[in-house]
Amino acid sequence: MGLFKKLKGKVTAPSDKDAAAYWVYVKCNRCGEVIRTRVDLHNDLSINYGEQEGETTYFCRKYLIGSKRCFQQIEVAFTFNQGRHLIDQQISGGEFISRDEYLRSEEQPED
């Protein structure tokens, strides 16, 4: 039984493994499709060195395209501080929505 527990621990991801992720939920301005994407806080960020000490930030830009309706391109840009906490977000072609809004729209049947 000990071997099974070891294998299970290797196969199933621990709950804190996604701590390196920032989830983004957007809604397309053209068709209203909702899209979810993940920003990997360890691999997707580019470093911006400040001119003075302590001004280092991280930047991420993503282009999102839905798969159901209009294929409108949505651009999202994020700035994170040194601790990789979000300090600014911008969007073009859509609007940011909450996780709850995303989940509600996914539960609704398609037209």
Buried (B, 14 or more C-beta within 10 A) or exposed (E): EEEEEEEEEEEEEEEEEEEBEBEBBBBBBBEEBBBBBEBEBEEBBEEEEEEEEEEEBBBBEBEBEBEEEEEBBBBBEBBBBEEBEBEEBEBEBBEEBEEEEBEEBEEEEEE
